[in-house]
Amino acid sequence: MENYDVIIIGGGLSGIKSFVDLKKNGLSVLMIEKSSYIGGRAFSFKDPLTGNYIDNGQHVIVGACKEYLNLLEETNNEENFIKIKNYQVPVFKNNKVSVIGSTLLGGSLGLLISLFKYKHLSIKDKVLLIRLLLKIKYRNLDLEINKEKKFKNWLHKNHQSESTIKFFWDIFLKPALNEEIDTIETKSALFVIKETFFSKNPQIFGLPKVNLSTLWDRFEKINSRNIMKKTIVKKININENKVENIILSNGRKLVAKNYIFATQYSSIQKILRDSNIDMNLKDNLETSPILGIHFWFKNKVTDDRYLASVDSEIQWIFNTSKNHNNNENHIVISQSASSKWMKMDKIKIKEIFLRELNLIYPKANQENLEKFSIVKQKDATFLCNSKNELIRNSVPLNLKNIFYSGDWRNTSWPSTMEGAVISGKFASEMILKSLKR
């Protein structure tokens, strides 16, 4: 029977962060991951139809994602991310592109100047938008959050037109929270806006240069003796209010002084059910889907690195080949809060989005199309709502030597890579603190 200081169940971002911190402090750590890769829900896979390795979704970071950026540095991954200064976002509408964010000035000043030049809003809408952004930056809005739960209602009360909601607020909040603007709660929306535009960290728009799973190749190679992939934790055994050991699906028994469940909430529920252990809460997290449309073209269709689209079915476009510096002419369309597409035939989805893409990039047409792939993630992220907040603020099982991490934990952040890394940091800090008592 093998003994460790800490066993981490789950090889996602929160587990990787805990592993790095605990190992740095001299602890013996074992990571157990059920899949064939580490990185959690930000991963790559070989598409069976095209043979290409593709990411399960398009992941973007901003300057406020300081813990994720720190993890990239700790794992020598900084070179694998493009960092575009000052959060520049080109927005396409009616054959015109206008940019939110400044190429020259960072911070609030650059953002506000760019909004004065933003072509997709009237002068009146721009003034009212800038006034509200300044209110968000400088005022304590806790009382207003309690007064108006739904963010769209809050926007209307603050004189935001439907055009402003569609051509500004929706661009950022729908992908950040993976939810329609009609149902987004004010608390979550204001947190995202403050962190995105008014954080003290340098403003950037970050994109991976490599497939997501590739990010952790070096980390995995260095720590291969302490990482078990394709390994399932079948059950846990409890004695005297502590986890005594864990049993793997092959019957192998492992022991540690402390355990971190760095998995999805649903995975924790399954392990506890299989162990015949009652949980504190039995509800499931409410989730929201994401749709990814991948097109490969014979010839180049654009030099844009990325583009937001409004007044179209398309939300965001990413030029993966340019970002990864290859010649595959690979374009990805990312659709958040995509419930309406989940039951639709993939051929029909391809036809709709190729037609929409052609309106933006004329060379993106059927004659130029080489192949395509549609990726549906039904439970891509959890929703930031009051019901889920009860789960995020609780623990499934309260024992002396068990800790929890994952983006579902309450870190104030929504279901993001940053939230996952923060939770991993919190879990490792709690273990290190307990060892000093």
matplotlib code that plots the C-alpha trace (Angstrom):
import matplotlib.pyplot as plt

x = [0.0, 1.5, 1.5, 1.6, 1.3, -1.5, -3.4, -5.1, -8.1, -8.4, -5.9, -7.6, -6.3, -7.2, -5.4, -2.3, -2.1, -2.4, 0.2, 2.7, 2.2, 2.4, 5.4, 7.2, 6.8, 8.4, 5.3, 5.0, 2.0, 0.2, -2.2, -4.9, -6.7, -9.4, -8.8, -5.8, -4.8, -4.4, -5.9, -9.4, -12.2, -9.8, -8.4, -7.7, -8.8, -8.3, -11.4, -12.5, -14.0, -11.1, -8.2, -7.1, -6.4, -8.8, -9.6, -12.9, -13.7, -12.1, -10.5, -9.5, -7.9, -7.7, -5.2, -7.4, -6.7, -3.5, -3.5, -3.8, -1.1, 1.1, 0.5, 1.6, 4.8, 5.3, 5.0, 7.1, 4.1, 4.2, 5.7, 2.6, 0.1, -0.4, -0.9, -2.5, -2.2, -5.0, -7.8, -8.5, -11.7, -12.7, -16.5, -18.2, -21.6, -23.2, -19.9, -18.1, -15.5, -15.0, -12.6, -13.3, -10.1, -7.0, -3.9, -1.9, -3.5, -4.3, -6.5, -9.8, -8.7, -7.9, -11.3, -13.3, -11.5, -12.2, -15.9, -16.1, -14.8, -17.0, -19.1, -21.8, -23.5, -25.1, -23.5, -26.3, -25.7, -22.0, -22.4, -24.8, -22.6, -19.4, -21.3, -22.5, -19.0, -17.6, -20.3, -19.3, -15.7, -16.0, -19.1, -20.0, -22.9, -23.8, -27.0, -28.1, -27.3, -29.7, -32.4, -32.3, -31.4, -31.5, -28.8, -30.8, -33.3, -30.5, -29.1, -32.6, -32.8, -29.4, -30.6, -28.9, -30.7, -31.3, -28.6, -26.1, -27.0, -26.6, -23.5, -21.5, -22.7, -23.7, -20.4, -18.5, -21.0, -22.5, -19.1, -17.8, -20.9, -22.1, -25.6, -28.2, -28.3, -31.9, -31.1, -27.7, -27.7, -26.5, -23.9, -22.1, -22.2, -20.8, -18.0, -17.0, -17.1, -15.0, -12.4, -12.2, -12.0, -11.1, -8.7, -5.4, -3.6, -2.4, -5.1, -4.5, -6.5, -4.8, -5.0, -3.2, -0.6, -0.8, -3.6, -4.7, -3.6, -0.1, 0.3, 0.9, 3.3, 6.4, 4.7, 3.6, 7.0, 8.8, 6.3, 5.4, 6.2, 3.6, 0.8, -1.5, -3.7, -6.5, -7.1, -10.5, -11.1, -13.8, -14.6, -13.2, -13.1, -13.8, -12.7, -13.0, -14.1, -11.2, -10.6, -8.6, -7.8, -9.1, -9.7, -9.0, -11.1, -8.4, -8.7, -5.4, -5.5, -3.8, -3.3, -2.4, -2.5, -4.7, -6.9, -8.0, -11.0, -10.1, -12.8, -16.1, -18.9, -20.8, -17.7, -17.5, -21.1, -20.5, -17.5, -19.5, -22.5, -20.3, -18.8, -22.3, -21.7, -24.5, -23.7, -24.5, -26.3, -27.7, -28.7, -26.9, -25.3, -27.3, -25.2, -25.1, -23.8, -21.2, -21.1, -17.8, -17.9, -14.5, -13.9, -10.7, -10.4, -8.2, -7.1, -6.8, -10.0, -8.8, -5.7, -7.8, -6.7, -10.2, -13.4, -16.7, -19.8, -23.2, -26.4, -25.5, -25.9, -22.1, -20.8, -17.0, -14.6, -11.0, -8.4, -6.8, -4.2, -2.9, -2.9, -1.1, 1.2, 0.3, -1.1, -4.2, -6.6, -8.5, -11.3, -13.3, -16.7, -17.5, -21.2, -21.9, -25.3, -26.1, -29.0, -30.9, -28.2, -27.8, -30.5, -29.9, -28.3, -24.6, -24.9, -27.6, -25.4, -22.5, -24.7, -26.0, -22.7, -20.8, -23.4, -23.1, -19.3, -19.3, -21.2, -18.2, -15.4, -16.4, -13.7, -15.3, -17.5, -18.4, -16.0, -13.1, -14.2, -12.0, -13.6, -15.5, -16.3, -19.0, -18.3, -21.3, -20.6, -23.9, -22.6, -19.8, -20.0, -22.2, -24.5, -23.8, -27.2, -28.6, -29.3, -25.7, -24.3, -25.7, -23.7, -20.6, -20.6, -20.9, -18.8, -20.2, -18.7, -17.0, -14.0, -10.7, -8.4, -10.5, -10.3, -12.1, -11.1, -12.5, -14.2, -17.4, -16.0, -16.9, -14.0, -16.2, -15.2, -17.6, -16.9, -13.5, -9.9, -9.0, -11.7, -10.3, -6.7, -7.8, -9.6, -6.5, -4.4, -6.9, -6.9, -3.1, -3.0, -5.4, -3.3, -0.1, -1.7, -3.0, 0.5, 1.9, -0.6]
y = [0.0, 3.4, 6.4, 10.1, 13.5, 14.5, 12.6, 14.9, 13.3, 15.1, 16.5, 19.7, 23.2, 23.3, 20.0, 21.1, 24.3, 22.4, 19.9, 22.7, 24.5, 21.4, 20.0, 23.3, 23.1, 19.7, 17.4, 14.1, 14.4, 12.0, 13.1, 10.7, 11.5, 9.3, 10.5, 10.1, 13.7, 16.4, 19.9, 19.1, 20.6, 22.8, 20.0, 18.9, 15.7, 14.0, 14.6, 11.3, 12.8, 15.1, 13.5, 16.9, 17.7, 20.4, 22.1, 21.3, 25.0, 28.4, 29.6, 33.3, 35.0, 38.7, 40.6, 40.0, 36.2, 36.7, 33.3, 31.5, 33.7, 32.8, 29.1, 29.6, 31.1, 28.4, 25.7, 27.5, 28.1, 31.9, 31.4, 29.4, 32.3, 35.4, 38.5, 41.3, 44.6, 46.8, 44.4, 45.2, 43.6, 44.2, 44.1, 43.4, 44.8, 45.6, 45.2, 47.5, 46.7, 49.0, 48.3, 48.4, 49.1, 51.1, 50.0, 52.8, 53.5, 50.9, 51.0, 52.9, 55.8, 53.7, 51.9, 55.1, 56.8, 53.8, 53.9, 57.5, 56.2, 53.1, 53.1, 50.8, 53.1, 56.5, 59.5, 59.4, 55.7, 56.2, 58.9, 56.9, 53.8, 55.6, 57.2, 53.8, 52.3, 55.1, 54.4, 50.7, 51.6, 54.2, 53.4, 50.7, 48.9, 46.4, 48.1, 48.3, 44.6, 43.7, 46.0, 44.5, 40.9, 40.6, 42.5, 43.4, 45.1, 46.9, 48.1, 49.5, 51.4, 52.9, 54.1, 51.5, 51.0, 47.7, 48.6, 49.2, 45.9, 44.1, 45.8, 46.2, 44.3, 41.1, 40.8, 40.3, 38.9, 36.1, 34.3, 35.2, 33.8, 31.4, 32.7, 34.9, 38.5, 38.1, 35.7, 36.9, 38.1, 41.5, 40.4, 38.1, 40.6, 43.5, 41.2, 40.3, 43.9, 45.2, 42.4, 42.7, 46.4, 47.9, 45.4, 46.8, 44.2, 45.1, 44.8, 42.0, 39.7, 36.3, 33.3, 30.0, 29.4, 25.6, 23.0, 23.2, 19.7, 20.5, 23.2, 20.6, 18.3, 19.6, 19.6, 16.0, 14.9, 16.3, 14.8, 11.6, 9.4, 11.2, 11.3, 8.4, 8.8, 6.6, 5.8, 5.8, 6.3, 3.8, 4.6, 6.1, 4.6, 6.7, 6.1, 8.6, 11.5, 11.2, 9.5, 6.4, 5.4, 5.3, 2.3, 2.4, 0.6, -2.1, -2.8, -1.0, 0.8, 4.2, 6.2, 9.8, 12.2, 14.6, 14.4, 17.0, 16.4, 18.5, 17.2, 18.3, 18.4, 15.6, 13.3, 13.9, 13.0, 9.7, 8.7, 9.4, 7.5, 4.5, 4.7, 4.6, 8.0, 10.6, 14.1, 17.4, 18.5, 16.2, 18.9, 19.1, 22.2, 23.9, 24.0, 25.7, 24.5, 25.8, 25.1, 25.0, 25.1, 24.2, 25.0, 24.2, 26.0, 25.2, 28.8, 31.6, 33.5, 36.2, 37.7, 38.6, 36.9, 37.1, 39.0, 39.5, 39.6, 41.3, 41.3, 37.7, 34.2, 34.2, 35.4, 35.1, 34.0, 32.8, 32.3, 29.2, 28.8, 32.3, 31.9, 28.6, 29.8, 27.0, 26.9, 24.8, 27.8, 26.6, 28.9, 28.4, 29.9, 29.9, 30.1, 30.5, 29.8, 27.6, 25.5, 26.1, 24.3, 21.2, 19.1, 20.4, 18.2, 18.9, 19.2, 21.9, 23.7, 23.7, 25.1, 27.9, 29.1, 28.7, 31.0, 33.5, 33.4, 34.0, 37.3, 38.4, 36.7, 36.2, 33.6, 31.4, 29.5, 25.9, 25.8, 26.7, 24.5, 21.4, 19.9, 20.8, 19.5, 20.5, 20.2, 20.2, 20.6, 20.1, 20.9, 23.1, 25.5, 26.0, 29.0, 31.8, 31.8, 31.7, 28.0, 27.1, 29.6, 27.4, 24.5, 26.5, 27.8, 24.3, 21.1, 17.7, 16.0, 17.7, 15.6, 16.6, 15.6, 16.2, 19.4, 20.5, 22.5, 23.1, 26.0, 25.1, 26.2, 29.8, 31.9, 34.9, 34.0, 32.3, 28.9, 29.9, 28.7, 31.5, 30.3, 26.8, 27.9, 30.1, 27.1, 24.9, 27.6, 27.8, 24.1, 23.8, 26.8, 25.1, 22.0, 23.8, 25.9, 22.7, 21.2, 24.2, 23.9]
z = [0.0, -1.1, 1.1, 0.1, 1.8, -0.6, -3.3, -5.8, -7.6, -10.9, -13.3, -14.4, -13.9, -10.2, -9.6, -11.5, -9.5, -6.2, -7.4, -8.3, -4.9, -2.7, -4.5, -4.2, -0.5, -0.3, 0.0, -1.8, -4.1, -6.4, -9.1, -10.4, -13.7, -15.2, -18.8, -21.1, -20.8, -18.1, -18.2, -17.3, -19.4, -21.3, -23.5, -27.1, -28.8, -32.2, -34.2, -35.6, -38.8, -39.8, -38.1, -36.7, -33.1, -32.0, -28.7, -27.1, -26.9, -27.5, -24.3, -23.8, -20.9, -19.8, -17.7, -14.6, -14.9, -12.8, -11.1, -14.4, -15.8, -12.8, -13.4, -17.0, -15.7, -13.1, -15.7, -18.3, -20.6, -21.1, -24.5, -25.5, -25.2, -27.4, -25.2, -27.1, -25.2, -24.1, -24.8, -28.5, -29.8, -33.5, -33.9, -37.2, -38.1, -41.4, -43.4, -41.0, -38.4, -35.3, -32.5, -28.8, -27.0, -27.9, -29.7, -27.9, -24.5, -21.9, -18.8, -18.5, -20.6, -23.7, -23.4, -23.0, -25.9, -28.1, -27.2, -28.4, -31.8, -31.8, -35.0, -33.9, -31.4, -31.6, -29.9, -27.2, -26.6, -26.3, -23.7, -21.6, -21.9, -20.8, -17.9, -16.7, -17.1, -14.9, -12.4, -12.3, -11.9, -9.1, -7.1, -4.6, -6.3, -3.6, -2.8, -6.4, -6.9, -4.2, -5.7, -9.2, -9.6, -13.4, -15.2, -18.2, -16.0, -14.3, -17.6, -18.6, -15.4, -16.2, -19.6, -21.8, -25.1, -26.8, -29.3, -26.5, -24.9, -28.2, -29.5, -26.3, -23.2, -24.9, -26.7, -23.5, -21.0, -23.1, -23.6, -20.1, -18.3, -21.1, -20.6, -22.4, -21.4, -20.4, -17.6, -16.4, -12.8, -11.9, -9.3, -11.8, -14.7, -12.6, -11.4, -14.9, -16.2, -13.3, -13.6, -17.4, -17.8, -14.4, -12.8, -11.5, -13.7, -17.2, -19.8, -22.3, -24.5, -24.4, -26.8, -26.8, -29.5, -29.2, -28.6, -25.0, -23.9, -25.3, -22.7, -20.0, -21.9, -20.1, -16.7, -17.2, -18.4, -15.4, -12.9, -14.8, -11.8, -9.7, -12.3, -13.0, -16.1, -17.3, -13.6, -11.9, -8.2, -7.5, -3.8, -0.6, 2.8, 5.9, 9.5, 12.5, 10.4, 8.0, 4.6, 5.5, 1.9, -1.7, -3.9, -7.6, -10.2, -10.4, -6.7, -5.8, -2.4, -1.9, 1.3, 2.0, 4.9, 2.9, -0.3, -2.8, -4.9, -7.9, -10.2, -11.5, -9.0, -10.7, -10.5, -6.7, -6.4, -8.3, -6.1, -2.9, -4.2, -5.1, -1.6, -0.1, 1.6, 2.0, 0.7, 2.3, -0.9, -3.5, -6.1, -9.4, -10.8, -13.5, -16.7, -20.1, -23.4, -25.9, -29.6, -31.6, -35.4, -37.0, -40.7, -42.7, -46.0, -49.0, -49.2, -46.7, -45.9, -43.5, -41.8, -38.7, -35.5, -34.0, -34.5, -32.6, -34.7, -33.9, -35.9, -37.0, -35.8, -35.3, -31.9, -32.1, -34.8, -34.1, -36.7, -35.1, -37.8, -37.4, -33.6, -33.8, -36.7, -39.1, -42.7, -42.2, -42.7, -39.6, -38.5, -35.3, -34.5, -30.8, -29.7, -26.1, -24.4, -27.4, -26.3, -29.5, -31.5, -29.3, -31.0, -34.6, -37.2, -37.6, -41.4, -41.0, -38.4, -40.9, -43.7, -41.5, -40.1, -43.4, -45.0, -42.1, -42.2, -46.0, -45.3, -43.2, -45.3, -48.9, -49.4, -46.8, -49.2, -50.0, -53.0, -50.7, -47.8, -47.3, -44.2, -41.0, -37.6, -35.1, -31.3, -29.0, -25.2, -23.5, -20.0, -20.9, -17.8, -14.8, -14.6, -12.1, -10.4, -6.9, -6.9, -8.0, -5.5, -2.6, -4.0, -4.6, -1.0, 0.5, 0.5, -0.5, 2.5, 5.5, 6.7, 8.4, 5.6, 2.5, 0.4, -2.7, -5.8, -9.3, -11.0, -9.3, -5.9, -4.8, -5.8, -6.9, -10.5, -12.9, -14.6, -16.0, -16.1, -13.6, -11.2, -11.4, -10.7, -7.8, -6.2, -6.6, -4.9, -2.0, -1.5, -1.3, 1.0, 3.4, 3.5, 4.1, 6.8, 8.5, 8.5, 10.4, 13.3]

ax = plt.figure().add_subplot(projection="3d")
ax.plot(x, y, z, "-o")
ax.set_aspect("equal")
plt.show()
